[in-house]
Amino acid sequence: MTALYWLVGASLFKALLWRVYKSTDFDVHRNWLAITHSLPMSEWYYDSTSEWTLDYPPFFAYFEWLLSQIAQFIDPNMLKVQQEAFESS
């Protein structure tokens, strides 16, 4: 029964913080998509427009490039290299 109280309490606490928490994962991967889609390969690891630079091995960069080829049909604006965070419309 004590475990149930802890579970409910932790769930309620997490629900209270839901609007406060913001993951940067989306910003990071969106920026990597933009870098690999918009810049020549020679600049992938040297772009400093955003704080989220591409810092993974080349295989992962090629994977991001492949995903960007699909993303251009979903929301082309997400593939613009920009400093500020992307807001989807």
N, CA, C and O atoms as CSV, one atom per row, in Angstrom:
chain,resi,resn,atom,element,x,y,z
A,1,MET,N,N,0.821,-1.191,0.000
A,1,MET,CA,C,0.000,0.000,0.000
A,1,MET,C,C,0.871,1.264,0.000
A,1,MET,O,O,0.528,2.257,-0.641
A,2,THR,N,N,1.995,1.222,0.719
A,2,THR,CA,C,2.897,2.361,0.750
A,2,THR,C,C,3.452,2.654,-0.641
A,2,THR,O,O,3.604,3.813,-1.026
A,3,ALA,N,N,3.750,1.602,-1.387
A,3,ALA,CA,C,4.263,1.784,-2.745
A,3,ALA,C,C,3.235,2.491,-3.623
A,3,ALA,O,O,3.598,3.301,-4.476
A,4,LEU,N,N,1.965,2.191,-3.421
A,4,LEU,CA,C,0.902,2.831,-4.192
A,4,LEU,C,C,0.840,4.326,-3.886
A,4,LEU,O,O,0.652,5.138,-4.792
A,5,TYR,N,N,1.000,4.693,-2.606
A,5,TYR,CA,C,1.017,6.108,-2.233
A,5,TYR,C,C,2.184,6.831,-2.888
A,5,TYR,O,O,2.028,7.947,-3.384
A,6,TRP,N,N,3.343,6.205,-2.892
A,6,TRP,CA,C,4.523,6.797,-3.539
A,6,TRP,C,C,4.298,6.963,-5.035
A,6,TRP,O,O,4.658,7.992,-5.606
A,7,LEU,N,N,3.715,5.974,-5.663
A,7,LEU,CA,C,3.444,6.032,-7.097
A,7,LEU,C,C,2.467,7.155,-7.427
A,7,LEU,O,O,2.686,7.912,-8.372
A,8,VAL,N,N,1.398,7.263,-6.658
A,8,VAL,CA,C,0.409,8.320,-6.885
A,8,VAL,C,C,1.034,9.690,-6.611
A,8,VAL,O,O,0.840,10.632,-7.380
A,9,GLY,N,N,1.776,9.792,-5.523
A,9,GLY,CA,C,2.426,11.059,-5.175
A,9,GLY,C,C,3.419,11.498,-6.239
A,9,GLY,O,O,3.443,12.664,-6.633
A,10,ALA,N,N,4.229,10.570,-6.697
A,10,ALA,CA,C,5.207,10.896,-7.738
A,10,ALA,C,C,4.515,11.283,-9.039
A,10,ALA,O,O,4.969,12.191,-9.735
A,11,SER,N,N,3.435,10.610,-9.368
A,11,SER,CA,C,2.688,10.927,-10.591
A,11,SER,C,C,2.069,12.316,-10.513
A,11,SER,O,O,2.112,13.070,-11.485
A,12,LEU,N,N,1.495,12.658,-9.367
A,12,LEU,CA,C,0.915,13.989,-9.190
A,12,LEU,C,C,1.992,15.072,-9.264
A,12,LEU,O,O,1.785,16.117,-9.883
A,13,PHE,N,N,3.122,14.825,-8.643
A,13,PHE,CA,C,4.227,15.786,-8.681
A,13,PHE,C,C,4.707,15.995,-10.111
A,13,PHE,O,O,4.948,17.127,-10.530
A,14,LYS,N,N,4.844,14.918,-10.848
A,14,LYS,CA,C,5.269,15.022,-12.247
A,14,LYS,C,C,4.231,15.796,-13.057
A,14,LYS,O,O,4.595,16.600,-13.916
A,15,ALA,N,N,2.948,15.566,-12.796
A,15,ALA,CA,C,1.889,16.282,-13.511
A,15,ALA,C,C,1.960,17.783,-13.228
A,15,ALA,O,O,1.692,18.593,-14.115
A,16,LEU,N,N,2.319,18.153,-12.006
A,16,LEU,CA,C,2.452,19.574,-11.667
A,16,LEU,C,C,3.597,20.227,-12.440
A,16,LEU,O,O,3.515,21.402,-12.797
A,17,LEU,N,N,4.643,19.484,-12.693
A,17,LEU,CA,C,5.818,20.027,-13.388
A,17,LEU,C,C,5.746,19.859,-14.905
A,17,LEU,O,O,6.675,20.259,-15.607
A,18,TRP,N,N,4.696,19.294,-15.410
A,18,TRP,CA,C,4.599,18.981,-16.842
A,18,TRP,C,C,4.867,20.201,-17.720
A,18,TRP,O,O,5.606,20.089,-18.698
A,19,ARG,N,N,4.292,21.359,-17.404
A,19,ARG,CA,C,4.452,22.550,-18.231
A,19,ARG,C,C,5.822,23.200,-18.032
A,19,ARG,O,O,6.250,23.982,-18.881
A,20,VAL,N,N,6.506,22.905,-16.961
A,20,VAL,CA,C,7.800,23.512,-16.670
A,20,VAL,C,C,8.915,22.809,-17.425
A,20,VAL,O,O,9.877,23.448,-17.854
A,21,TYR,N,N,8.794,21.515,-17.590
A,21,TYR,CA,C,9.851,20.714,-18.210
A,21,TYR,C,C,9.838,20.893,-19.723
A,21,TYR,O,O,8.784,20.818,-20.354
A,22,LYS,N,N,11.015,21.130,-20.301
A,22,LYS,CA,C,11.134,21.219,-21.749
A,22,LYS,C,C,12.363,20.429,-22.179
A,22,LYS,O,O,13.490,20.758,-21.808
A,23,SER,N,N,12.136,19.417,-22.941
A,23,SER,CA,C,13.237,18.603,-23.440
A,23,SER,C,C,13.884,19.313,-24.618
A,23,SER,O,O,13.194,19.924,-25.435
A,24,THR,N,N,15.187,19.235,-24.706
A,24,THR,CA,C,15.902,19.836,-25.829
A,24,THR,C,C,16.137,18.830,-26.952
A,24,THR,O,O,16.706,19.180,-27.986
A,25,ASP,N,N,15.710,17.596,-26.761
A,25,ASP,CA,C,15.933,16.574,-27.785
A,25,ASP,C,C,15.357,16.980,-29.133
A,25,ASP,O,O,16.004,16.799,-30.165
A,26,PHE,N,N,14.145,17.528,-29.132
A,26,PHE,CA,C,13.538,17.935,-30.396
A,26,PHE,C,C,14.382,19.013,-31.070
A,26,PHE,O,O,14.636,18.943,-32.272
A,27,ASP,N,N,14.820,20.019,-30.291
A,27,ASP,CA,C,15.629,21.102,-30.853
A,27,ASP,C,C,16.932,20.583,-31.445
A,27,ASP,O,O,17.353,21.010,-32.520
A,28,VAL,N,N,17.558,19.665,-30.736
A,28,VAL,CA,C,18.829,19.106,-31.201
A,28,VAL,C,C,18.644,18.364,-32.517
A,28,VAL,O,O,19.356,18.629,-33.486
A,29,HIS,N,N,17.698,17.442,-32.557
A,29,HIS,CA,C,17.514,16.638,-33.770
A,29,HIS,C,C,16.970,17.470,-34.923
A,29,HIS,O,O,17.322,17.224,-36.077
A,30,ARG,N,N,16.124,18.446,-34.634
A,30,ARG,CA,C,15.634,19.320,-35.690
A,30,ARG,C,C,16.788,20.103,-36.299
A,30,ARG,O,O,16.856,20.276,-37.516
A,31,ASN,N,N,17.687,20.572,-35.455
A,31,ASN,CA,C,18.831,21.321,-35.961
A,31,ASN,C,C,19.761,20.423,-36.779
A,31,ASN,O,O,20.302,20.853,-37.798
A,32,TRP,N,N,19.945,19.192,-36.338
A,32,TRP,CA,C,20.785,18.267,-37.110
A,32,TRP,C,C,20.164,17.965,-38.462
A,32,TRP,O,O,20.874,17.838,-39.460
A,33,LEU,N,N,18.831,17.847,-38.499
A,33,LEU,CA,C,18.148,17.667,-39.781
A,33,LEU,C,C,18.412,18.866,-40.686
A,33,LEU,O,O,18.709,18.706,-41.870
A,34,ALA,N,N,18.301,20.074,-40.121
A,34,ALA,CA,C,18.515,21.291,-40.907
A,34,ALA,C,C,19.947,21.382,-41.416
A,34,ALA,O,O,20.177,21.743,-42.570
A,35,ILE,N,N,20.901,21.059,-40.562
A,35,ILE,CA,C,22.310,21.124,-40.971
A,35,ILE,C,C,22.588,20.164,-42.113
A,35,ILE,O,O,23.163,20.551,-43.130
A,36,THR,N,N,22.182,18.921,-41.947
A,36,THR,CA,C,22.497,17.922,-42.978
A,36,THR,C,C,21.711,18.142,-44.260
A,36,THR,O,O,22.143,17.714,-45.331
A,37,HIS,N,N,20.573,18.798,-44.167
A,37,HIS,CA,C,19.770,19.049,-45.366
A,37,HIS,C,C,20.216,20.311,-46.098
A,37,HIS,O,O,20.244,20.337,-47.329
A,38,SER,N,N,20.566,21.361,-45.347
A,38,SER,CA,C,20.780,22.679,-45.934
A,38,SER,C,C,22.235,23.027,-46.229
A,38,SER,O,O,22.503,23.888,-47.066
A,39,LEU,N,N,23.153,22.388,-45.572
A,39,LEU,CA,C,24.557,22.748,-45.741
A,39,LEU,C,C,25.312,21.678,-46.516
A,39,LEU,O,O,24.934,20.507,-46.491
A,40,PRO,N,N,26.379,22.077,-47.205
A,40,PRO,CA,C,27.206,21.055,-47.854
A,40,PRO,C,C,27.879,20.175,-46.801
A,40,PRO,O,O,28.137,20.618,-45.682
A,41,MET,N,N,28.150,18.961,-47.161
A,41,MET,CA,C,28.722,17.992,-46.228
A,41,MET,C,C,29.996,18.520,-45.550
A,41,MET,O,O,30.256,18.200,-44.391
A,42,SER,N,N,30.768,19.307,-46.253
A,42,SER,CA,C,32.018,19.823,-45.685
A,42,SER,C,C,31.787,20.779,-44.518
A,42,SER,O,O,32.712,21.055,-43.755
A,43,GLU,N,N,30.563,21.287,-44.370
A,43,GLU,CA,C,30.261,22.222,-43.279
A,43,GLU,C,C,29.446,21.603,-42.154
A,43,GLU,O,O,29.160,22.282,-41.167
A,44,TRP,N,N,29.070,20.353,-42.270
A,44,TRP,CA,C,28.215,19.722,-41.271
A,44,TRP,C,C,28.757,19.834,-39.854
A,44,TRP,O,O,27.997,20.095,-38.921
A,45,TYR,N,N,30.045,19.641,-39.682
A,45,TYR,CA,C,30.624,19.623,-38.333
A,45,TYR,C,C,31.200,20.972,-37.917
A,45,TYR,O,O,31.777,21.088,-36.836
A,46,TYR,N,N,31.053,21.981,-38.751
A,46,TYR,CA,C,31.666,23.277,-38.460
A,46,TYR,C,C,30.668,24.417,-38.354
A,46,TYR,O,O,31.067,25.547,-38.074
A,47,ASP,N,N,29.401,24.161,-38.566
A,47,ASP,CA,C,28.389,25.211,-38.483
A,47,ASP,C,C,28.224,25.653,-37.037
A,47,ASP,O,O,28.131,24.820,-36.135
A,48,SER,N,N,28.186,26.952,-36.817
A,48,SER,CA,C,28.041,27.464,-35.447
A,48,SER,C,C,26.818,28.372,-35.313
A,48,SER,O,O,26.760,29.202,-34.405
A,49,THR,N,N,25.849,28.221,-36.203
A,49,THR,CA,C,24.635,29.031,-36.141
A,49,THR,C,C,23.879,28.788,-34.842
A,49,THR,O,O,23.381,29.729,-34.224
A,50,SER,N,N,23.794,27.559,-34.440
A,50,SER,CA,C,23.046,27.188,-33.243
A,50,SER,C,C,23.991,26.549,-32.231
A,50,SER,O,O,25.094,26.120,-32.569
A,51,GLU,N,N,23.536,26.498,-30.996
A,51,GLU,CA,C,24.341,25.815,-29.973
A,51,GLU,C,C,24.328,24.303,-30.170
A,51,GLU,O,O,25.165,23.599,-29.604
A,52,TRP,N,N,23.387,23.800,-30.967
A,52,TRP,CA,C,23.251,22.367,-31.187
A,52,TRP,C,C,24.021,21.960,-32.436
A,52,TRP,O,O,23.430,21.722,-33.490
A,53,THR,N,N,25.310,21.883,-32.314
A,53,THR,CA,C,26.136,21.496,-33.457
A,53,THR,C,C,26.099,19.985,-33.657
A,53,THR,O,O,25.818,19.228,-32.728
A,54,LEU,N,N,26.381,19.572,-34.855
A,54,LEU,CA,C,26.430,18.140,-35.163
A,54,LEU,C,C,27.715,17.583,-34.576
A,54,LEU,O,O,28.810,17.957,-34.995
A,55,ASP,N,N,27.584,16.697,-33.615
A,55,ASP,CA,C,28.767,16.174,-32.927
A,55,ASP,C,C,28.730,14.653,-32.805
A,55,ASP,O,O,29.364,14.082,-31.918
A,56,TYR,N,N,28.002,14.010,-33.680
A,56,TYR,CA,C,27.937,12.547,-33.701
A,56,TYR,C,C,28.747,12.013,-34.872
A,56,TYR,O,O,29.075,12.774,-35.783
A,57,PRO,N,N,29.075,10.732,-34.873
A,57,PRO,CA,C,29.870,10.150,-35.951
A,57,PRO,C,C,29.183,10.287,-37.316
A,57,PRO,O,O,27.964,10.450,-37.377
A,58,PRO,N,N,29.937,10.223,-38.386
A,58,PRO,CA,C,29.382,10.403,-39.734
A,58,PRO,C,C,28.203,9.498,-40.073
A,58,PRO,O,O,27.275,9.939,-40.752
A,59,PHE,N,N,28.212,8.250,-39.622
A,59,PHE,CA,C,27.084,7.373,-39.935
A,59,PHE,C,C,25.781,7.976,-39.447
A,59,PHE,O,O,24.766,7.922,-40.142
A,60,PHE,N,N,25.808,8.555,-38.240
A,60,PHE,CA,C,24.614,9.176,-37.688
A,60,PHE,C,C,24.232,10.419,-38.488
A,60,PHE,O,O,23.047,10.694,-38.674
A,61,ALA,N,N,25.222,11.171,-38.961
A,61,ALA,CA,C,24.947,12.348,-39.792
A,61,ALA,C,C,24.261,11.938,-41.087
A,61,ALA,O,O,23.333,12.610,-41.538
A,62,TYR,N,N,24.708,10.847,-41.684
A,62,TYR,CA,C,24.061,10.353,-42.906
A,62,TYR,C,C,22.621,9.916,-42.608
A,62,TYR,O,O,21.727,10.103,-43.433
A,63,PHE,N,N,22.407,9.340,-41.436
A,63,PHE,CA,C,21.065,8.938,-41.035
A,63,PHE,C,C,20.173,10.171,-40.896
A,63,PHE,O,O,19.026,10.158,-41.343
A,64,GLU,N,N,20.691,11.234,-40.279
A,64,GLU,CA,C,19.937,12.489,-40.153
A,64,GLU,C,C,19.643,13.061,-41.540
A,64,GLU,O,O,18.549,13.574,-41.775
A,65,TRP,N,N,20.603,12.980,-42.457
A,65,TRP,CA,C,20.389,13.457,-43.817
A,65,TRP,C,C,19.241,12.680,-44.465
A,65,TRP,O,O,18.377,13.264,-45.120
A,66,LEU,N,N,19.242,11.369,-44.277
A,66,LEU,CA,C,18.177,10.535,-44.834
A,66,LEU,C,C,16.814,10.942,-44.258
A,66,LEU,O,O,15.837,11.045,-45.000
A,67,LEU,N,N,16.745,11.170,-42.962
A,67,LEU,CA,C,15.499,11.617,-42.345
A,67,LEU,C,C,15.084,12.994,-42.869
A,67,LEU,O,O,13.893,13.277,-43.001
A,68,SER,N,N,16.065,13.844,-43.166
A,68,SER,CA,C,15.733,15.176,-43.673
A,68,SER,C,C,15.108,15.111,-45.057
A,68,SER,O,O,14.330,15.987,-45.433
A,69,GLN,N,N,15.445,14.080,-45.813
A,69,GLN,CA,C,14.841,13.919,-47.139
A,69,GLN,C,C,13.346,13.640,-47.019
A,69,GLN,O,O,12.568,14.018,-47.895
A,70,ILE,N,N,12.950,12.983,-45.943
A,70,ILE,CA,C,11.535,12.725,-45.680
A,70,ILE,C,C,10.890,13.962,-45.057
A,70,ILE,O,O,9.760,14.314,-45.396
A,71,ALA,N,N,11.609,14.619,-44.146
A,71,ALA,CA,C,11.077,15.780,-43.420
A,71,ALA,C,C,10.717,16.930,-44.348
A,71,ALA,O,O,9.817,17.711,-44.039
A,72,GLN,N,N,11.402,17.050,-45.476
A,72,GLN,CA,C,11.106,18.161,-46.380
A,72,GLN,C,C,9.683,18.103,-46.924
A,72,GLN,O,O,9.139,19.125,-47.344
A,73,PHE,N,N,9.082,16.932,-46.921
A,73,PHE,CA,C,7.702,16.799,-47.384
A,73,PHE,C,C,6.695,17.030,-46.263
A,73,PHE,O,O,5.513,17.260,-46.523
A,74,ILE,N,N,7.157,16.971,-45.028
A,74,ILE,CA,C,6.271,17.143,-43.873
A,74,ILE,C,C,6.210,18.615,-43.450
A,74,ILE,O,O,5.124,19.176,-43.305
A,75,ASP,N,N,7.364,19.229,-43.253
A,75,ASP,CA,C,7.429,20.648,-42.877
A,75,ASP,C,C,8.769,21.212,-43.325
A,75,ASP,O,O,9.745,21.130,-42.579
A,76,PRO,N,N,8.844,21.785,-44.530
A,76,PRO,CA,C,10.111,22.300,-45.052
A,76,PRO,C,C,10.736,23.390,-44.182
A,76,PRO,O,O,11.953,23.572,-44.207
A,77,ASN,N,N,9.925,24.116,-43.414
A,77,ASN,CA,C,10.471,25.178,-42.559
A,77,ASN,C,C,11.367,24.634,-41.454
A,77,ASN,O,O,12.248,25.339,-40.962
A,78,MET,N,N,11.144,23.385,-41.063
A,78,MET,CA,C,11.974,22.816,-39.997
A,78,MET,C,C,13.409,22.567,-40.467
A,78,MET,O,O,14.291,22.305,-39.650
A,79,LEU,N,N,13.641,22.646,-41.754
A,79,LEU,CA,C,14.968,22.357,-42.297
A,79,LEU,C,C,15.802,23.613,-42.539
A,79,LEU,O,O,16.846,23.549,-43.188
A,80,LYS,N,N,15.353,24.740,-42.026
A,80,LYS,CA,C,16.125,25.974,-42.128
A,80,LYS,C,C,17.064,26.066,-40.938
A,80,LYS,O,O,16.636,25.946,-39.790
A,81,VAL,N,N,18.336,26.276,-41.212
A,81,VAL,CA,C,19.313,26.416,-40.128
A,81,VAL,C,C,19.073,27.771,-39.482
A,81,VAL,O,O,19.165,28.809,-40.138
A,82,GLN,N,N,18.764,27.753,-38.185
A,82,GLN,CA,C,18.467,28.988,-37.471
A,82,GLN,C,C,18.972,28.896,-36.041
A,82,GLN,O,O,19.170,27.811,-35.493
A,83,GLN,N,N,19.171,30.061,-35.461
A,83,GLN,CA,C,19.702,30.094,-34.101
A,83,GLN,C,C,18.625,29.846,-33.061
A,83,GLN,O,O,18.854,29.130,-32.086
A,84,GLU,N,N,17.454,30.431,-33.260
A,84,GLU,CA,C,16.387,30.278,-32.276
A,84,GLU,C,C,15.678,28.932,-32.432
A,84,GLU,O,O,15.785,28.259,-33.458
A,85,ALA,N,N,14.965,28.574,-31.397
A,85,ALA,CA,C,14.256,27.290,-31.414
A,85,ALA,C,C,13.156,27.336,-32.463
A,85,ALA,O,O,12.573,28.391,-32.712
A,86,PHE,N,N,12.873,26.203,-33.073
A,86,PHE,CA,C,11.850,26.091,-34.114
A,86,PHE,C,C,10.488,25.919,-33.482
A,86,PHE,O,O,10.325,25.125,-32.556
A,87,GLU,N,N,9.517,26.651,-33.973
A,87,GLU,CA,C,8.134,26.508,-33.518
A,87,GLU,C,C,7.305,26.040,-34.699
A,87,GLU,O,O,7.202,26.741,-35.705
A,88,SER,N,N,6.724,24.882,-34.586
A,88,SER,CA,C,5.907,24.335,-35.649
A,88,SER,C,C,4.566,25.044,-35.706
A,88,SER,O,O,3.997,25.388,-34.670
A,89,SER,N,N,4.067,25.262,-36.896
A,89,SER,CA,C,2.777,25.946,-37.020
A,89,SER,C,C,1.629,24.957,-37.097
A,89,SER,O,O,0.472,25.362,-37.204
